Each structure stands twice: as structure tokens, then as C-alpha cells.
Amino acid sequence: MRKRHLSILMVGGVVLALGCEHGTRKTPVVLHQEAPSPGVVLDDIYASSHDLIRHAVMEERRNDWRNGAVIYQIIVDRFAPPDPEDLEARAHLYPAPKQLRSWDEEPRRGTYNNEVGLWSHEIDFWGGTLPGVLDHLDYVESLGVDVLYLNPIHEAYTNHKYDAFDFAAVSPEYGTRADVVAIVDDLDSRGMHLVLDGVFNHKGAQSPAFQEAMADPTSPWREWFLIGDEYEMGYRGWYNVENLPELNLENPNVRARLWND
């Protein structure tokens, strides 16, 4: 049985593998064209030539802020107590059957509201805002956080916001696009990052687009959803949830809106 040997050699920033078998000449093979990080001895950190070949990829992953980051997740409505006067001025943003709760009131399981097709606890609100998040970034940073992760903030009917009206608009009870930009700028000054949650395979049953699609068979929105008698609810909902009609991801207009616009 022939023994195989591998030697690692750096020549002008190029990593070479010198593989040989007994009785054969060593033939250098270029594994990596970029110099490693200063002070790194490659054959001390890689177990084999197969790993060494991937050195550039692994270095890129090590330097990617998304890998190994400490993430802090926030539901904007529940994060920071709102100013009472400000909340009073925004009370019109929570019309019935939505309920605006006091901050010291504990969330409780609700009852099913057939009128709007969802649970009452999905439309219980505590009044948190994006400016409230901005005001508490010192606290978030003090926890050693690298990434701030916000549950959906796009325009929607419920408190969880997974029933989107418009993926590109900020829900008015949370604030404005300017508030989002202010958070991004502040996080950037701290060397931190922002991740926005979003699920793009369904919208909300209360969204104007879906309401029009169900009411008018000639509506251009009709083809955006999967509507027909073959579905138990008259349309296909995510996991058969009444409030989450699925988008028709095979439709070119839907695909263009989600991935190309």
C-alpha cells in the first residue's frame, strides 16, 4: 500500500499543496490564490487538503457578521411602554374590534372572532412603537447584542403582522419609514445590524387586495391568490388559517413583485 504525504507551502501569497507518493516526483497544486489572515499557519487549522481548498470560502464566512452573531428579537408592540399622551393621540389607529390594553395588563388567550376571521388576542395591542425601540438601544447594546431582529413591522391588521397588507409600508401604529431609517443609522453607529422579519408566501385576509380579489372575479388581484370552490374556505390559506390567504407564487406578477421590483 502506497503512503501519501501532503506538505503545505506558501509562495508569494499562493498556497500550494505538494502531494506525493513514494517513488514519484512532488507536483505542486495551487489550492488558494489569496494570502491567509496575518499570522495564520494554514496546516495548523485545516485537517486535510480538502479543507484547505475551501480556505477562501471559510475566511469569507468567518468575516460575515451574520455568523455567530448575538441576536436580540423584539415585537415592537410589546417592547417599550408608550408615552400616555402620545398613545392617546394614536388611539384612532386601533379601531374596534382591536383592543388597546394598558401596559400592566397581562396577555391572555382570547376567543375566535368570526367577523374578522381571527382570534381576539391577535388584535390586542399594547401600543409600542419604533421610536420606543430607538430610545432603548443603549439598553440593547449593553446586553452585548450584535443584531437587532424585529418581528414584522410592515402594514398589517394584527399585532404579529404576519398578515401583511403591504410588505413595503410600515404599519402606522408602529411609526414611519423615517423611524426605521433612524434605527438603522443608530445601530450602524454602534457597529450593530438590523434584520427585519417577513413571510412572503401569504398576505392578510383583511388586506384590500385580497378583499377586492374575493369580491370581484375580474379584479387584477384575483390571480395573485388561489381562489376556487376546490378550497374549503373558497381560497387556499396557509395551514388552512382563515386570516392568511396564500399568494400564488407561480403567478409572474407575484414573482415580479416579490423578487424583482
BALOBA-1460 file (C-alpha; in Angstrom, 3 decimals):
// residues 261
<rec num="1" residu="m" x="0.000" y="0.000" z="0.000"/>
<rec num="2" residu="r" x="1.448" y="3.342" z="-1.014"/>
<rec num="3" residu="k" x="1.614" y="6.089" z="1.549"/>
<rec num="4" residu="r" x="0.521" y="9.572" z="0.556"/>
<rec num="5" residu="h" x="2.091" y="12.700" z="2.032"/>
<rec num="6" residu="l" x="0.916" y="16.295" z="1.951"/>
<rec num="7" residu="s" x="3.048" y="19.349" z="2.576"/>
<rec num="8" residu="i" x="1.783" y="22.936" z="2.665"/>
<rec num="9" residu="l" x="3.896" y="25.712" z="1.179"/>
<rec num="10" residu="m" x="3.332" y="29.470" z="0.922"/>
<rec num="11" residu="v" x="4.906" y="31.085" z="-2.163"/>
<rec num="12" residu="g" x="4.214" y="34.789" z="-2.639"/>
<rec num="13" residu="g" x="0.806" y="34.547" z="-1.047"/>
<rec num="14" residu="v" x="-0.168" y="31.470" z="-3.044"/>
<rec num="15" residu="v" x="-0.952" y="28.328" z="-1.087"/>
<rec num="16" residu="l" x="0.489" y="25.181" z="-2.676"/>
<rec num="17" residu="a" x="-0.143" y="21.552" z="-1.770"/>
<rec num="18" residu="l" x="2.838" y="19.336" z="-2.504"/>
<rec num="19" residu="g" x="1.366" y="15.855" z="-2.725"/>
<rec num="20" residu="c" x="3.490" y="12.813" z="-3.493"/>
<rec num="21" residu="e" x="3.606" y="9.072" z="-3.323"/>
<rec num="22" residu="h" x="6.765" y="7.086" z="-2.697"/>
<rec num="23" residu="g" x="8.712" y="6.838" z="-5.886"/>
<rec num="24" residu="t" x="7.013" y="9.797" z="-7.585"/>
<rec num="25" residu="r" x="8.005" y="13.391" z="-8.022"/>
<rec num="26" residu="k" x="6.323" y="16.106" z="-5.940"/>
<rec num="27" residu="t" x="3.930" y="18.133" z="-8.094"/>
<rec num="28" residu="p" x="2.656" y="21.395" z="-6.601"/>
<rec num="29" residu="v" x="-1.074" y="22.050" z="-6.866"/>
<rec num="30" residu="v" x="-2.479" y="25.556" z="-6.372"/>
<rec num="31" residu="l" x="-5.134" y="25.459" z="-3.670"/>
<rec num="32" residu="h" x="-5.714" y="29.109" z="-2.857"/>
<rec num="33" residu="q" x="-4.713" y="32.328" z="-4.603"/>
<rec num="34" residu="e" x="-5.141" y="34.713" z="-1.684"/>
<rec num="35" residu="a" x="-2.932" y="35.162" z="1.321"/>
<rec num="36" residu="p" x="-4.416" y="33.958" z="4.616"/>
<rec num="37" residu="s" x="-5.015" y="36.206" z="7.577"/>
<rec num="38" residu="p" x="-1.765" y="37.528" z="9.111"/>
<rec num="39" residu="g" x="-0.107" y="35.063" z="11.454"/>
<rec num="40" residu="v" x="-2.281" y="32.114" z="10.364"/>
<rec num="41" residu="v" x="-0.477" y="28.847" z="9.651"/>
<rec num="42" residu="l" x="-2.865" y="27.041" z="7.362"/>
<rec num="43" residu="d" x="-1.726" y="23.482" z="8.015"/>
<rec num="44" residu="d" x="-2.308" y="24.097" z="11.739"/>
<rec num="45" residu="i" x="-6.026" y="24.838" z="11.269"/>
<rec num="46" residu="y" x="-7.038" y="22.539" z="8.396"/>
<rec num="47" residu="a" x="-7.197" y="18.772" z="8.720"/>
<rec num="48" residu="s" x="-6.719" y="17.940" z="5.049"/>
<rec num="49" residu="s" x="-6.152" y="19.294" z="1.583"/>
<rec num="50" residu="h" x="-9.920" y="19.090" z="1.014"/>
<rec num="51" residu="d" x="-10.488" y="21.584" z="3.835"/>
<rec num="52" residu="l" x="-7.584" y="23.742" z="2.733"/>
<rec num="53" residu="i" x="-9.073" y="24.152" z="-0.737"/>
<rec num="54" residu="r" x="-12.032" y="25.870" z="0.936"/>
<rec num="55" residu="h" x="-9.877" y="28.329" z="2.851"/>
<rec num="56" residu="a" x="-11.151" y="31.383" z="0.942"/>
<rec num="57" residu="v" x="-14.792" y="30.382" z="1.497"/>
<rec num="58" residu="m" x="-14.240" y="29.717" z="5.191"/>
<rec num="59" residu="e" x="-12.471" y="33.060" z="5.646"/>
<rec num="60" residu="e" x="-15.396" y="34.829" z="3.997"/>
<rec num="61" residu="r" x="-17.810" y="33.074" z="6.341"/>
<rec num="62" residu="r" x="-15.726" y="33.979" z="9.391"/>
<rec num="63" residu="n" x="-15.853" y="37.629" z="8.402"/>
<rec num="64" residu="d" x="-19.614" y="37.588" z="7.712"/>
<rec num="65" residu="w" x="-21.425" y="39.419" z="10.534"/>
<rec num="66" residu="r" x="-24.345" y="37.001" z="10.296"/>
<rec num="67" residu="n" x="-22.288" y="34.067" z="11.554"/>
<rec num="68" residu="g" x="-22.068" y="33.694" z="15.316"/>
<rec num="69" residu="a" x="-23.897" y="36.969" z="15.957"/>
<rec num="70" residu="v" x="-25.742" y="37.623" z="19.218"/>
<rec num="71" residu="i" x="-29.320" y="38.444" z="18.197"/>
<rec num="72" residu="y" x="-31.983" y="40.265" z="20.225"/>
<rec num="73" residu="q" x="-35.567" y="39.822" z="18.992"/>
<rec num="74" residu="i" x="-38.269" y="42.433" z="19.536"/>
<rec num="75" residu="i" x="-42.012" y="42.542" z="18.961"/>
<rec num="76" residu="v" x="-42.382" y="46.306" z="18.640"/>
<rec num="77" residu="d" x="-45.876" y="46.444" z="20.163"/>
<rec num="78" residu="r" x="-44.662" y="44.830" z="23.416"/>
<rec num="79" residu="f" x="-41.118" y="46.147" z="23.873"/>
<rec num="80" residu="a" x="-41.174" y="49.620" z="25.437"/>
<rec num="81" residu="p" x="-44.068" y="51.327" z="27.287"/>
<rec num="82" residu="p" x="-45.541" y="54.169" z="25.209"/>
<rec num="83" residu="d" x="-45.882" y="57.720" z="26.441"/>
<rec num="84" residu="p" x="-49.510" y="58.036" z="27.669"/>
<rec num="85" residu="e" x="-50.159" y="61.320" z="25.855"/>
<rec num="86" residu="d" x="-48.665" y="60.000" z="22.644"/>
<rec num="87" residu="l" x="-50.716" y="56.821" z="22.919"/>
<rec num="88" residu="e" x="-53.890" y="58.826" z="23.403"/>
<rec num="89" residu="a" x="-53.114" y="60.744" z="20.226"/>
<rec num="90" residu="r" x="-52.656" y="57.462" z="18.354"/>
<rec num="91" residu="a" x="-55.726" y="55.695" z="19.739"/>
<rec num="92" residu="h" x="-57.539" y="56.063" z="16.407"/>
<rec num="93" residu="l" x="-55.023" y="53.642" z="14.881"/>
<rec num="94" residu="y" x="-56.598" y="50.817" z="16.899"/>
<rec num="95" residu="p" x="-60.267" y="50.802" z="15.790"/>
<rec num="96" residu="a" x="-62.688" y="48.124" z="17.011"/>
<rec num="97" residu="p" x="-62.612" y="45.184" z="17.153"/>
<rec num="98" residu="k" x="-58.980" y="45.894" z="18.046"/>
<rec num="99" residu="q" x="-58.358" y="46.406" z="21.760"/>
<rec num="100" residu="l" x="-55.746" y="48.766" z="23.219"/>
<rec num="101" residu="r" x="-54.585" y="47.311" z="26.523"/>
<rec num="102" residu="s" x="-52.896" y="49.010" z="29.476"/>
<rec num="103" residu="w" x="-49.176" y="48.250" z="29.738"/>
<rec num="104" residu="d" x="-49.503" y="46.384" z="33.045"/>
<rec num="105" residu="e" x="-52.241" y="44.111" z="31.681"/>
<rec num="106" residu="e" x="-51.100" y="40.545" z="31.001"/>
<rec num="107" residu="p" x="-51.786" y="38.992" z="27.578"/>
<rec num="108" residu="r" x="-54.482" y="36.330" z="27.702"/>
<rec num="109" residu="r" x="-55.900" y="33.797" z="25.282"/>
<rec num="110" residu="g" x="-58.935" y="35.246" z="23.544"/>
<rec num="111" residu="t" x="-61.948" y="33.985" z="21.643"/>
<rec num="112" residu="y" x="-62.450" y="33.497" z="17.931"/>
<rec num="113" residu="n" x="-63.927" y="36.495" z="16.131"/>
<rec num="114" residu="n" x="-65.899" y="35.197" z="13.172"/>
<rec num="115" residu="e" x="-66.421" y="38.689" z="11.787"/>
<rec num="116" residu="v" x="-62.740" y="39.192" z="11.000"/>
<rec num="117" residu="g" x="-61.686" y="35.531" z="10.972"/>
<rec num="118" residu="l" x="-59.071" y="35.554" z="13.714"/>
<rec num="119" residu="w" x="-58.559" y="35.270" z="17.459"/>
<rec num="120" residu="s" x="-59.223" y="38.291" z="19.635"/>
<rec num="121" residu="h" x="-55.755" y="38.030" z="21.213"/>
<rec num="122" residu="e" x="-54.290" y="38.649" z="17.744"/>
<rec num="123" residu="i" x="-55.799" y="42.139" z="17.818"/>
<rec num="124" residu="d" x="-54.912" y="43.054" z="21.408"/>
<rec num="125" residu="f" x="-52.360" y="45.885" z="21.341"/>
<rec num="126" residu="w" x="-50.112" y="47.469" z="23.966"/>
<rec num="127" residu="g" x="-49.005" y="50.491" z="21.930"/>
<rec num="128" residu="g" x="-45.254" y="50.029" z="21.466"/>
<rec num="129" residu="t" x="-43.583" y="51.977" z="18.656"/>
<rec num="130" residu="l" x="-40.399" y="52.167" z="16.610"/>
<rec num="131" residu="p" x="-39.351" y="55.428" z="18.337"/>
<rec num="132" residu="g" x="-39.725" y="53.482" z="21.585"/>
<rec num="133" residu="v" x="-37.243" y="50.925" z="20.262"/>
<rec num="134" residu="l" x="-34.853" y="53.699" z="19.224"/>
<rec num="135" residu="d" x="-34.969" y="55.214" z="22.709"/>
<rec num="136" residu="h" x="-33.833" y="51.919" z="24.260"/>
<rec num="137" residu="l" x="-30.922" y="50.987" z="22.008"/>
<rec num="138" residu="d" x="-28.435" y="51.813" z="24.786"/>
<rec num="139" residu="y" x="-30.052" y="49.007" z="26.784"/>
<rec num="140" residu="v" x="-29.941" y="46.591" z="23.829"/>
<rec num="141" residu="e" x="-26.272" y="47.375" z="23.205"/>
<rec num="142" residu="s" x="-25.458" y="46.849" z="26.891"/>
<rec num="143" residu="l" x="-26.521" y="43.210" z="26.518"/>
<rec num="144" residu="g" x="-23.670" y="42.579" z="24.076"/>
<rec num="145" residu="v" x="-26.002" y="42.331" z="21.107"/>
<rec num="146" residu="d" x="-24.711" y="42.334" z="17.510"/>
<rec num="147" residu="v" x="-28.020" y="42.174" z="15.645"/>
<rec num="148" residu="l" x="-31.437" y="43.644" z="16.384"/>
<rec num="149" residu="y" x="-34.178" y="41.429" z="14.934"/>
<rec num="150" residu="l" x="-37.635" y="42.977" z="14.593"/>
<rec num="151" residu="n" x="-40.763" y="40.892" z="14.154"/>
<rec num="152" residu="p" x="-42.684" y="42.119" z="11.083"/>
<rec num="153" residu="i" x="-43.231" y="45.872" z="11.042"/>
<rec num="154" residu="h" x="-44.940" y="46.100" z="7.643"/>
<rec num="155" residu="e" x="-48.537" y="47.258" z="7.394"/>
<rec num="156" residu="a" x="-50.910" y="44.570" z="8.647"/>
<rec num="157" residu="y" x="-54.072" y="44.070" z="10.698"/>
<rec num="158" residu="t" x="-52.882" y="42.012" z="13.689"/>
<rec num="159" residu="n" x="-50.298" y="42.542" z="16.419"/>
<rec num="160" residu="h" x="-47.977" y="39.863" z="14.987"/>
<rec num="161" residu="k" x="-48.068" y="41.445" z="11.496"/>
<rec num="162" residu="y" x="-47.718" y="38.192" z="9.579"/>
<rec num="163" residu="d" x="-50.988" y="39.053" z="7.794"/>
<rec num="164" residu="a" x="-49.455" y="41.734" z="5.586"/>
<rec num="165" residu="f" x="-51.355" y="44.432" z="3.739"/>
<rec num="166" residu="d" x="-48.291" y="45.943" z="2.100"/>
<rec num="167" residu="f" x="-44.795" y="44.492" z="2.510"/>
<rec num="168" residu="a" x="-43.196" y="47.831" z="1.613"/>
<rec num="169" residu="a" x="-45.143" y="50.035" z="4.049"/>
<rec num="170" residu="v" x="-44.563" y="50.467" z="7.780"/>
<rec num="171" residu="s" x="-47.601" y="49.777" z="9.977"/>
<rec num="172" residu="p" x="-48.798" y="53.234" z="11.074"/>
<rec num="173" residu="e" x="-49.306" y="52.287" z="14.731"/>
<rec num="174" residu="y" x="-45.583" y="51.465" z="14.846"/>
<rec num="175" residu="g" x="-44.339" y="54.592" z="13.100"/>
<rec num="176" residu="t" x="-42.893" y="55.569" z="9.732"/>
<rec num="177" residu="r" x="-40.126" y="54.654" z="7.308"/>
<rec num="178" residu="a" x="-38.162" y="57.581" z="8.748"/>
<rec num="179" residu="d" x="-38.293" y="55.828" z="12.138"/>
<rec num="180" residu="v" x="-36.823" y="52.693" z="10.561"/>
<rec num="181" residu="v" x="-34.034" y="54.716" z="8.947"/>
<rec num="182" residu="a" x="-33.282" y="56.360" z="12.302"/>
<rec num="183" residu="i" x="-32.910" y="52.935" z="13.927"/>
<rec num="184" residu="v" x="-30.636" y="51.732" z="11.124"/>
<rec num="185" residu="d" x="-28.429" y="54.832" z="11.420"/>
<rec num="186" residu="d" x="-28.188" y="54.488" z="15.189"/>
<rec num="187" residu="l" x="-27.352" y="50.782" z="15.011"/>
<rec num="188" residu="d" x="-24.753" y="51.466" z="12.326"/>
<rec num="189" residu="s" x="-23.022" y="53.990" z="14.586"/>
<rec num="190" residu="r" x="-22.765" y="51.222" z="17.209"/>
<rec num="191" residu="g" x="-21.426" y="48.644" z="14.763"/>
<rec num="192" residu="m" x="-24.705" y="46.722" z="15.001"/>
<rec num="193" residu="h" x="-27.098" y="45.435" z="12.355"/>
<rec num="194" residu="l" x="-30.857" y="45.268" z="11.774"/>
<rec num="195" residu="v" x="-32.811" y="42.261" z="10.487"/>
<rec num="196" residu="l" x="-36.485" y="42.619" z="9.531"/>
<rec num="197" residu="d" x="-38.772" y="39.598" z="9.718"/>
<rec num="198" residu="g" x="-41.124" y="38.870" z="6.856"/>
<rec num="199" residu="v" x="-43.036" y="35.915" z="5.416"/>
<rec num="200" residu="f" x="-43.854" y="36.400" z="1.768"/>
<rec num="201" residu="n" x="-45.951" y="33.385" z="0.800"/>
<rec num="202" residu="h" x="-49.209" y="34.803" z="2.160"/>
<rec num="203" residu="k" x="-50.987" y="38.074" z="2.944"/>
<rec num="204" residu="g" x="-53.798" y="39.045" z="5.284"/>
<rec num="205" residu="a" x="-57.474" y="38.329" z="4.700"/>
<rec num="206" residu="q" x="-58.246" y="41.918" z="5.724"/>
<rec num="207" residu="s" x="-55.844" y="43.330" z="3.117"/>
<rec num="208" residu="p" x="-57.542" y="45.481" z="0.461"/>
<rec num="209" residu="a" x="-56.010" y="43.391" z="-2.329"/>
<rec num="210" residu="f" x="-57.477" y="40.133" z="-1.040"/>
<rec num="211" residu="q" x="-60.823" y="41.718" z="-0.196"/>
<rec num="212" residu="e" x="-61.096" y="43.001" z="-3.764"/>
<rec num="213" residu="a" x="-59.955" y="39.670" z="-5.233"/>
<rec num="214" residu="m" x="-62.694" y="37.797" z="-3.370"/>
<rec num="215" residu="a" x="-65.415" y="40.332" z="-4.215"/>
<rec num="216" residu="d" x="-64.615" y="40.848" z="-7.907"/>
<rec num="217" residu="p" x="-63.710" y="37.909" z="-10.203"/>
<rec num="218" residu="t" x="-62.402" y="40.408" z="-12.770"/>
<rec num="219" residu="s" x="-60.042" y="42.103" z="-10.330"/>
<rec num="220" residu="p" x="-56.356" y="42.052" z="-11.351"/>
<rec num="221" residu="w" x="-55.640" y="40.884" z="-7.780"/>
<rec num="222" residu="r" x="-57.645" y="37.699" z="-8.349"/>
<rec num="223" residu="e" x="-54.724" y="35.876" z="-9.946"/>
<rec num="224" residu="w" x="-52.465" y="36.778" z="-7.010"/>
<rec num="225" residu="f" x="-54.292" y="34.271" z="-4.805"/>
<rec num="226" residu="l" x="-55.512" y="30.685" z="-5.087"/>
<rec num="227" residu="i" x="-59.282" y="31.099" z="-5.166"/>
<rec num="228" residu="g" x="-61.870" y="28.478" z="-6.099"/>
<rec num="229" residu="d" x="-64.539" y="26.029" z="-4.954"/>
<rec num="230" residu="e" x="-61.934" y="23.292" z="-4.577"/>
<rec num="231" residu="y" x="-60.732" y="25.004" z="-1.399"/>
<rec num="232" residu="e" x="-62.598" y="24.536" z="1.871"/>
<rec num="233" residu="m" x="-62.664" y="28.280" z="2.596"/>
<rec num="234" residu="g" x="-63.084" y="29.294" z="-1.055"/>
<rec num="235" residu="y" x="-59.359" y="30.051" z="-1.170"/>
<rec num="236" residu="r" x="-56.167" y="28.381" z="-0.053"/>
<rec num="237" residu="g" x="-54.916" y="29.606" z="3.300"/>
<rec num="238" residu="w" x="-51.571" y="28.917" z="4.878"/>
<rec num="239" residu="y" x="-52.139" y="25.872" z="7.075"/>
<rec num="240" residu="n" x="-55.869" y="26.486" z="6.494"/>
<rec num="241" residu="v" x="-55.687" y="29.639" z="8.612"/>
<rec num="242" residu="e" x="-58.590" y="31.852" z="7.585"/>
<rec num="243" residu="n" x="-56.648" y="35.084" z="8.031"/>
<rec num="244" residu="l" x="-53.630" y="34.037" z="5.927"/>
<rec num="245" residu="p" x="-54.582" y="33.541" z="2.251"/>
<rec num="246" residu="e" x="-51.650" y="32.154" z="0.313"/>
<rec num="247" residu="l" x="-50.141" y="34.035" z="-2.586"/>
<rec num="248" residu="n" x="-49.965" y="32.273" z="-5.940"/>
<rec num="249" residu="l" x="-46.185" y="32.079" z="-6.195"/>
<rec num="250" residu="e" x="-46.422" y="30.623" z="-9.710"/>
<rec num="251" residu="n" x="-48.003" y="33.837" z="-10.967"/>
<rec num="252" residu="p" x="-45.438" y="36.002" z="-12.819"/>
<rec num="253" residu="n" x="-46.826" y="39.245" z="-11.383"/>
<rec num="254" residu="v" x="-46.494" y="37.933" z="-7.845"/>
<rec num="255" residu="r" x="-42.970" y="36.702" z="-8.526"/>
<rec num="256" residu="a" x="-42.008" y="40.042" z="-10.067"/>
<rec num="257" residu="r" x="-43.352" y="41.937" z="-7.070"/>
<rec num="258" residu="l" x="-41.582" y="39.759" z="-4.516"/>
<rec num="259" residu="w" x="-38.239" y="39.232" z="-6.205"/>
<rec num="260" residu="n" x="-37.726" y="41.778" z="-8.979"/>
<rec num="261" residu="d" x="-39.353" y="45.093" z="-8.003"/>
